[in-house]
Amino acid sequence: MKKQITAFLKDESGQTSTEYILLVAVVAFVIFKFKDVINERLVGDNGLVNKVFGKADDILNGLQ
């Protein structure tokens, strides 16, 4: 078991957990930096979510 753990820690053939953590941190920073813009474009009065569900509602009302 000890040999397997040592081999895992010495293996450099792929991305390490540190690199994955750094990638997640960068994505989180971008989301927090632009959260107001993202929120407005997705959920705002003229946002993507309202457009999609508005069109779906129109289609549903047209079928009835």
Biopython code that builds the backbone (N, CA, C, O; Angstrom):
import numpy as np
from Bio.PDB.StructureBuilder import StructureBuilder

atoms = [
    (1, "MET", "N", (0.824, -1.183, 0.000)),
    (1, "MET", "CA", (0.000, 0.000, 0.000)),
    (1, "MET", "C", (0.873, 1.253, 0.000)),
    (1, "MET", "O", (0.592, 2.224, -0.702)),
    (2, "LYS", "N", (1.931, 1.211, 0.797)),
    (2, "LYS", "CA", (2.831, 2.358, 0.879)),
    (2, "LYS", "C", (3.504, 2.614, -0.470)),
    (2, "LYS", "O", (3.698, 3.764, -0.865)),
    (3, "LYS", "N", (3.858, 1.539, -1.171)),
    (3, "LYS", "CA", (4.495, 1.682, -2.483)),
    (3, "LYS", "C", (3.532, 2.303, -3.497)),
    (3, "LYS", "O", (3.942, 3.104, -4.338)),
    (4, "GLN", "N", (2.255, 1.932, -3.414)),
    (4, "GLN", "CA", (1.263, 2.487, -4.329)),
    (4, "GLN", "C", (1.060, 3.984, -4.080)),
    (4, "GLN", "O", (0.955, 4.756, -5.033)),
    (5, "ILE", "N", (1.006, 4.394, -2.840)),
    (5, "ILE", "CA", (0.846, 5.811, -2.510)),
    (5, "ILE", "C", (2.066, 6.604, -2.959)),
    (5, "ILE", "O", (1.930, 7.691, -3.519)),
    (6, "THR", "N", (3.246, 6.067, -2.717)),
    (6, "THR", "CA", (4.475, 6.727, -3.152)),
    (6, "THR", "C", (4.517, 6.840, -4.669)),
    (6, "THR", "O", (4.905, 7.879, -5.203)),
    (7, "ALA", "N", (4.123, 5.785, -5.366)),
    (7, "ALA", "CA", (4.102, 5.816, -6.833)),
    (7, "ALA", "C", (3.085, 6.840, -7.327)),
    (7, "ALA", "O", (3.344, 7.543, -8.305)),
    (8, "PHE", "N", (1.934, 6.934, -6.666)),
    (8, "PHE", "CA", (0.918, 7.914, -7.048)),
    (8, "PHE", "C", (1.428, 9.337, -6.880)),
    (8, "PHE", "O", (1.195, 10.185, -7.741)),
    (9, "LEU", "N", (2.121, 9.604, -5.779)),
    (9, "LEU", "CA", (2.628, 10.944, -5.517)),
    (9, "LEU", "C", (3.757, 11.332, -6.474)),
    (9, "LEU", "O", (3.921, 12.512, -6.787)),
    (10, "LYS", "N", (4.523, 10.366, -6.934)),
    (10, "LYS", "CA", (5.628, 10.642, -7.852)),
    (10, "LYS", "C", (5.192, 10.682, -9.309)),
    (10, "LYS", "O", (5.947, 11.147, -10.163)),
    (11, "ASP", "N", (3.997, 10.208, -9.606)),
    (11, "ASP", "CA", (3.501, 10.158, -10.980)),
    (11, "ASP", "C", (3.207, 11.575, -11.475)),
    (11, "ASP", "O", (2.412, 12.296, -10.873)),
    (12, "GLU", "N", (3.846, 11.963, -12.563)),
    (12, "GLU", "CA", (3.654, 13.285, -13.130)),
    (12, "GLU", "C", (3.084, 13.204, -14.551)),
    (12, "GLU", "O", (3.281, 14.123, -15.346)),
    (13, "SER", "N", (2.394, 12.133, -14.869)),
    (13, "SER", "CA", (1.912, 11.926, -16.233)),
    (13, "SER", "C", (0.608, 12.665, -16.524)),
    (13, "SER", "O", (0.190, 12.717, -17.680)),
    (14, "GLY", "N", (-0.028, 13.218, -15.545)),
    (14, "GLY", "CA", (-1.284, 13.936, -15.753)),
    (14, "GLY", "C", (-1.344, 15.158, -14.871)),
    (14, "GLY", "O", (-0.383, 15.508, -14.186)),
    (15, "GLN", "N", (-2.489, 15.793, -14.905)),
    (15, "GLN", "CA", (-2.650, 16.965, -14.058)),
    (15, "GLN", "C", (-2.772, 16.527, -12.602)),
    (15, "GLN", "O", (-3.444, 15.546, -12.283)),
    (16, "THR", "N", (-2.125, 17.256, -11.757)),
    (16, "THR", "CA", (-2.189, 16.938, -10.341)),
    (16, "THR", "C", (-3.387, 17.632, -9.718)),
    (16, "THR", "O", (-4.012, 18.497, -10.332)),
    (17, "SER", "N", (-3.694, 17.247, -8.506)),
    (17, "SER", "CA", (-4.832, 17.852, -7.820)),
    (17, "SER", "C", (-4.600, 19.346, -7.598)),
    (17, "SER", "O", (-5.555, 20.122, -7.567)),
    (18, "THR", "N", (-3.349, 19.752, -7.445)),
    (18, "THR", "CA", (-3.049, 21.170, -7.270)),
    (18, "THR", "C", (-3.443, 21.963, -8.512)),
    (18, "THR", "O", (-3.979, 23.066, -8.403)),
    (19, "GLU", "N", (-3.179, 21.408, -9.681)),
    (19, "GLU", "CA", (-3.556, 22.094, -10.915)),
    (19, "GLU", "C", (-5.068, 22.185, -11.054)),
    (19, "GLU", "O", (-5.590, 23.204, -11.505)),
    (20, "TYR", "N", (-5.770, 21.130, -10.670)),
    (20, "TYR", "CA", (-7.226, 21.173, -10.710)),
    (20, "TYR", "C", (-7.773, 22.212, -9.737)),
    (20, "TYR", "O", (-8.716, 22.932, -10.065)),
    (21, "ILE", "N", (-7.196, 22.296, -8.558)),
    (21, "ILE", "CA", (-7.629, 23.281, -7.573)),
    (21, "ILE", "C", (-7.397, 24.691, -8.099)),
    (21, "ILE", "O", (-8.242, 25.566, -7.911)),
    (22, "LEU", "N", (-6.274, 24.921, -8.747)),
    (22, "LEU", "CA", (-6.009, 26.238, -9.326)),
    (22, "LEU", "C", (-7.000, 26.578, -10.433)),
    (22, "LEU", "O", (-7.446, 27.721, -10.531)),
    (23, "LEU", "N", (-7.346, 25.609, -11.259)),
    (23, "LEU", "CA", (-8.344, 25.846, -12.300)),
    (23, "LEU", "C", (-9.700, 26.201, -11.695)),
    (23, "LEU", "O", (-10.370, 27.117, -12.173)),
    (24, "VAL", "N", (-10.104, 25.493, -10.661)),
    (24, "VAL", "CA", (-11.376, 25.784, -9.989)),
    (24, "VAL", "C", (-11.333, 27.181, -9.366)),
    (24, "VAL", "O", (-12.327, 27.907, -9.403)),
    (25, "ALA", "N", (-10.204, 27.553, -8.801)),
    (25, "ALA", "CA", (-10.068, 28.875, -8.199)),
    (25, "ALA", "C", (-10.194, 29.975, -9.253)),
    (25, "ALA", "O", (-10.819, 31.003, -8.994)),
    (26, "VAL", "N", (-9.617, 29.777, -10.426)),
    (26, "VAL", "CA", (-9.723, 30.774, -11.496)),
    (26, "VAL", "C", (-11.164, 30.899, -11.969)),
    (26, "VAL", "O", (-11.653, 32.011, -12.170)),
    (27, "VAL", "N", (-11.847, 29.781, -12.147)),
    (27, "VAL", "CA", (-13.250, 29.818, -12.570)),
    (27, "VAL", "C", (-14.108, 30.506, -11.510)),
    (27, "VAL", "O", (-14.979, 31.309, -11.845)),
    (28, "ALA", "N", (-13.870, 30.197, -10.241)),
    (28, "ALA", "CA", (-14.619, 30.840, -9.163)),
    (28, "ALA", "C", (-14.359, 32.339, -9.141)),
    (28, "ALA", "O", (-15.289, 33.117, -8.927)),
    (29, "PHE", "N", (-13.118, 32.762, -9.358)),
    (29, "PHE", "CA", (-12.794, 34.191, -9.397)),
    (29, "PHE", "C", (-13.546, 34.894, -10.515)),
    (29, "PHE", "O", (-14.097, 35.975, -10.309)),
    (30, "VAL", "N", (-13.573, 34.290, -11.690)),
    (30, "VAL", "CA", (-14.274, 34.901, -12.825)),
    (30, "VAL", "C", (-15.769, 35.016, -12.532)),
    (30, "VAL", "O", (-16.384, 36.037, -12.840)),
    (31, "ILE", "N", (-16.352, 33.982, -11.943)),
    (31, "ILE", "CA", (-17.777, 34.013, -11.612)),
    (31, "ILE", "C", (-18.065, 35.112, -10.603)),
    (31, "ILE", "O", (-19.024, 35.865, -10.772)),
    (32, "PHE", "N", (-17.252, 35.220, -9.552)),
    (32, "PHE", "CA", (-17.480, 36.256, -8.548)),
    (32, "PHE", "C", (-17.221, 37.646, -9.104)),
    (32, "PHE", "O", (-17.906, 38.595, -8.722)),
    (33, "LYS", "N", (-16.254, 37.788, -9.991)),
    (33, "LYS", "CA", (-15.926, 39.085, -10.575)),
    (33, "LYS", "C", (-17.060, 39.594, -11.460)),
    (33, "LYS", "O", (-17.379, 40.783, -11.437)),
    (34, "PHE", "N", (-17.666, 38.702, -12.235)),
    (34, "PHE", "CA", (-18.693, 39.098, -13.187)),
    (34, "PHE", "C", (-20.081, 38.613, -12.797)),
    (34, "PHE", "O", (-20.930, 38.422, -13.667)),
    (35, "LYS", "N", (-20.330, 38.407, -11.502)),
    (35, "LYS", "CA", (-21.607, 37.841, -11.073)),
    (35, "LYS", "C", (-22.787, 38.744, -11.405)),
    (35, "LYS", "O", (-23.865, 38.237, -11.714)),
    (36, "ASP", "N", (-22.622, 40.056, -11.352)),
    (36, "ASP", "CA", (-23.726, 40.955, -11.675)),
    (36, "ASP", "C", (-24.084, 40.883, -13.156)),
    (36, "ASP", "O", (-25.262, 40.878, -13.514)),
    (37, "VAL", "N", (-23.076, 40.827, -14.008)),
    (37, "VAL", "CA", (-23.314, 40.727, -15.451)),
    (37, "VAL", "C", (-23.961, 39.379, -15.779)),
    (37, "VAL", "O", (-24.917, 39.316, -16.552)),
    (38, "ILE", "N", (-23.441, 38.316, -15.195)),
    (38, "ILE", "CA", (-23.992, 36.982, -15.430)),
    (38, "ILE", "C", (-25.434, 36.914, -14.953)),
    (38, "ILE", "O", (-26.299, 36.379, -15.646)),
    (39, "ASN", "N", (-25.689, 37.450, -13.783)),
    (39, "ASN", "CA", (-27.037, 37.432, -13.218)),
    (39, "ASN", "C", (-28.003, 38.213, -14.101)),
    (39, "ASN", "O", (-29.120, 37.756, -14.346)),
    (40, "GLU", "N", (-27.596, 39.368, -14.574)),
    (40, "GLU", "CA", (-28.468, 40.188, -15.413)),
    (40, "GLU", "C", (-28.773, 39.507, -16.741)),
    (40, "GLU", "O", (-29.914, 39.531, -17.203)),
    (41, "ARG", "N", (-27.775, 38.907, -17.348)),
    (41, "ARG", "CA", (-27.981, 38.275, -18.660)),
    (41, "ARG", "C", (-28.728, 36.956, -18.572)),
    (41, "ARG", "O", (-29.385, 36.558, -19.534)),
    (42, "LEU", "N", (-28.643, 36.274, -17.447)),
    (42, "LEU", "CA", (-29.340, 34.998, -17.308)),
    (42, "LEU", "C", (-30.730, 35.150, -16.700)),
    (42, "LEU", "O", (-31.690, 34.552, -17.186)),
    (43, "VAL", "N", (-30.843, 35.954, -15.632)),
    (43, "VAL", "CA", (-32.070, 35.975, -14.860)),
    (43, "VAL", "C", (-32.774, 37.330, -14.904)),
    (43, "VAL", "O", (-33.899, 37.438, -14.417)),
    (44, "GLY", "N", (-32.167, 38.341, -15.458)),
    (44, "GLY", "CA", (-32.766, 39.675, -15.476)),
    (44, "GLY", "C", (-34.067, 39.721, -16.255)),
    (44, "GLY", "O", (-34.511, 38.706, -16.791)),
    (45, "ASP", "N", (-34.681, 40.903, -16.319)),
    (45, "ASP", "CA", (-35.963, 41.061, -17.003)),
    (45, "ASP", "C", (-35.900, 40.606, -18.457)),
    (45, "ASP", "O", (-36.856, 40.022, -18.967)),
    (46, "ASN", "N", (-34.795, 40.864, -19.117)),
    (46, "ASN", "CA", (-34.628, 40.453, -20.513)),
    (46, "ASN", "C", (-33.576, 39.348, -20.612)),
    (46, "ASN", "O", (-32.889, 39.225, -21.627)),
    (47, "GLY", "N", (-33.454, 38.548, -19.553)),
    (47, "GLY", "CA", (-32.429, 37.513, -19.491)),
    (47, "GLY", "C", (-32.794, 36.263, -20.266)),
    (47, "GLY", "O", (-33.931, 36.087, -20.705)),
    (48, "LEU", "N", (-31.822, 35.418, -20.420)),
    (48, "LEU", "CA", (-31.963, 34.194, -21.195)),
    (48, "LEU", "C", (-33.023, 33.259, -20.611)),
    (48, "LEU", "O", (-33.795, 32.657, -21.358)),
    (49, "VAL", "N", (-33.066, 33.134, -19.298)),
    (49, "VAL", "CA", (-34.033, 32.238, -18.658)),
    (49, "VAL", "C", (-35.454, 32.704, -18.939)),
    (49, "VAL", "O", (-36.317, 31.892, -19.271)),
    (50, "ASN", "N", (-35.706, 34.006, -18.809)),
    (50, "ASN", "CA", (-37.044, 34.532, -19.075)),
    (50, "ASN", "C", (-37.430, 34.373, -20.541)),
    (50, "ASN", "O", (-38.594, 34.112, -20.847)),
    (51, "LYS", "N", (-36.478, 34.524, -21.444)),
    (51, "LYS", "CA", (-36.773, 34.344, -22.866)),
    (51, "LYS", "C", (-37.153, 32.899, -23.164)),
    (51, "LYS", "O", (-38.126, 32.640, -23.872)),
    (52, "VAL", "N", (-36.386, 31.966, -22.626)),
    (52, "VAL", "CA", (-36.653, 30.547, -22.886)),
    (52, "VAL", "C", (-38.004, 30.141, -22.325)),
    (52, "VAL", "O", (-38.812, 29.530, -23.025)),
    (53, "PHE", "N", (-38.255, 30.480, -21.057)),
    (53, "PHE", "CA", (-39.514, 30.064, -20.455)),
    (53, "PHE", "C", (-40.684, 30.852, -21.011)),
    (53, "PHE", "O", (-41.805, 30.343, -21.036)),
    (54, "GLY", "N", (-40.456, 32.081, -21.459)),
    (54, "GLY", "CA", (-41.513, 32.850, -22.112)),
    (54, "GLY", "C", (-41.929, 32.208, -23.423)),
    (54, "GLY", "O", (-43.120, 32.088, -23.711)),
    (55, "LYS", "N", (-40.954, 31.798, -24.215)),
    (55, "LYS", "CA", (-41.259, 31.127, -25.484)),
    (55, "LYS", "C", (-41.925, 29.776, -25.242)),
    (55, "LYS", "O", (-42.858, 29.408, -25.955)),
    (56, "ALA", "N", (-41.453, 29.040, -24.247)),
    (56, "ALA", "CA", (-42.075, 27.754, -23.930)),
    (56, "ALA", "C", (-43.520, 27.954, -23.487)),
    (56, "ALA", "O", (-44.393, 27.163, -23.843)),
    (57, "ASP", "N", (-43.772, 28.988, -22.725)),
    (57, "ASP", "CA", (-45.134, 29.302, -22.278)),
    (57, "ASP", "C", (-46.013, 29.676, -23.467)),
    (57, "ASP", "O", (-47.169, 29.258, -23.535)),
    (58, "ASP", "N", (-45.484, 30.454, -24.399)),
    (58, "ASP", "CA", (-46.236, 30.822, -25.603)),
    (58, "ASP", "C", (-46.584, 29.588, -26.430)),
    (58, "ASP", "O", (-47.706, 29.465, -26.922)),
    (59, "ILE", "N", (-45.623, 28.670, -26.586)),
    (59, "ILE", "CA", (-45.875, 27.440, -27.335)),
    (59, "ILE", "C", (-46.942, 26.597, -26.644)),
    (59, "ILE", "O", (-47.834, 26.053, -27.295)),
    (60, "LEU", "N", (-46.843, 26.495, -25.337)),
    (60, "LEU", "CA", (-47.817, 25.711, -24.582)),
    (60, "LEU", "C", (-49.212, 26.319, -24.694)),
    (60, "LEU", "O", (-50.196, 25.598, -24.856)),
    (61, "ASN", "N", (-49.294, 27.643, -24.607)),
    (61, "ASN", "CA", (-50.608, 28.297, -24.747)),
    (61, "ASN", "C", (-51.146, 28.145, -26.164)),
    (61, "ASN", "O", (-52.361, 28.081, -26.349)),
    (62, "GLY", "N", (-50.282, 28.085, -27.159)),
    (62, "GLY", "CA", (-50.718, 27.886, -28.530)),
    (62, "GLY", "C", (-51.273, 26.493, -28.785)),
    (62, "GLY", "O", (-52.114, 26.305, -29.664)),
    (63, "LEU", "N", (-50.802, 25.514, -28.014)),
    (63, "LEU", "CA", (-51.289, 24.152, -28.178)),
    (63, "LEU", "C", (-52.662, 23.915, -27.539)),
    (63, "LEU", "O", (-53.371, 22.974, -27.895)),
    (64, "GLN", "N", (-53.011, 24.762, -26.613)),
    (64, "GLN", "CA", (-54.291, 24.555, -25.895)),
    (64, "GLN", "C", (-55.446, 25.123, -26.637)),
    (64, "GLN", "O", (-56.583, 25.033, -26.173)),
]
sb = StructureBuilder()
sb.init_structure("model")
sb.init_model(0)
sb.init_chain("A")
sb.init_seg("    ")
for serial, (resi, resn, name, xyz) in enumerate(atoms, 1):
    if name == "N":
        sb.init_residue(resn, " ", resi, " ")
    sb.init_atom(name, np.array(xyz, "f"), 0.0, 1.0, " ", f" {name:<3s}", serial, name[0])
structure = sb.get_structure()
